[in-house]
Amino acid sequence: MKIGTIDIGTNSMRLLTAQYKDGKIIDRKKYVNTTRIGQGVDSNGYISKEAIDRNIRALKEFKGICDEYKCDYICCMGTSALRDSKNSKEFVELAKKEANVDVEIITGDRESNLGFLGVLEGLESGNSEEILVIDIGGGSTEFIVGDKDGVAFCKSENVGALRLTEKFFENEIVSDEELKATIDFINQTIQGTIDIVKSRNVKKLVGIGGTVTSVSAINQKLEVYSMEKVHNSKICKKELDEILQMLKNMTLEDKKRLKGLQPKRADIITAGVVILDIIMEKLEINEIIVSEYDNLEGLMCQISKKMS
């Protein structure tokens, strides 16, 4: 069975095409388009006409790729920005009319569960301990604690790389004042969730989403992004601190030329790294494992089980 899963995130739209055969995902291909549906949503509550047009064009392209691959099934989910915007219904209707794609706006809890399901799919089997998965997106960060038997705790917090960049970073080179205001905001927002996670005494941290995969690619100085090299790679807190120090003193043009970083993510990467840095610091966890399996694979597993 050939399946296409699409995630319309705050910062980017992503597509996974693959075959689900004998309980395994094979022939995985991923496509990313930085469509910024969440641009300005935090400040005015609406998706702009430009953002709608941009995303409909990308959705049509992705639908074309799915048709070419001869997908038996296409499933599309909308996350943080579509949850938060007042005109998301207009976008959903247009997506059906223009691209013939049904967009389901999913809750933060469902997004968390799908992310966790995807991570389990990509982990080496035989792992029975409880893990924490964090998914730093453009609009929100998901915290998911669980093991092979399922999710024990999940929470979606409104701290995301695009959201915080728009809210706090006015200058290309981040000032100490901007950084402090960002850190204070993150601390206040996530403290309750951090306390719950710490009480469970989780030792293993897995990261999914564009911020974490970008940090891995920067850390490895990858000329060309490689899913294989990023998946199951590790980043320690010291390496993360060094990357953060470097990023906050760089101009946008310098970031765009940075090995391992997609130029379209250059303007929001610093905020994403600040979120990751604070989470690791507060949890006193020194290492994060990076997963290239995320909510797209999770959705694919869910569809396959329903269809079989």
Secondary structure, DSSP 4 states (H G I P E B T S, - for coil): -EEEEEEE-SS-EEEEEEEEETTEEEEEEEEEE---TTTTHHHHSS--HHHHHHHHHHHHHHHHHHHHTT-SEEEEEE-HHHHH-TTHHHHHHHIIIII--PEEEPPHHHHHHHHHHHHHHHSPS---S-EEEEEE-SS-EEEEEEETTEEEEEEEES--HHHHHHHH--SSSPPHHHHHHHHHHHHHHHHHHHHHHHHTT--EEEEESHHHHHHHHHHTT-SS--HHHHTT-EEEHHHHHHHHHHHHT--HHHHHTSTT--GGGTTTHHHHHHHHHHHHHHHT--EEEE-S--HHHHHHHHHHHHH-
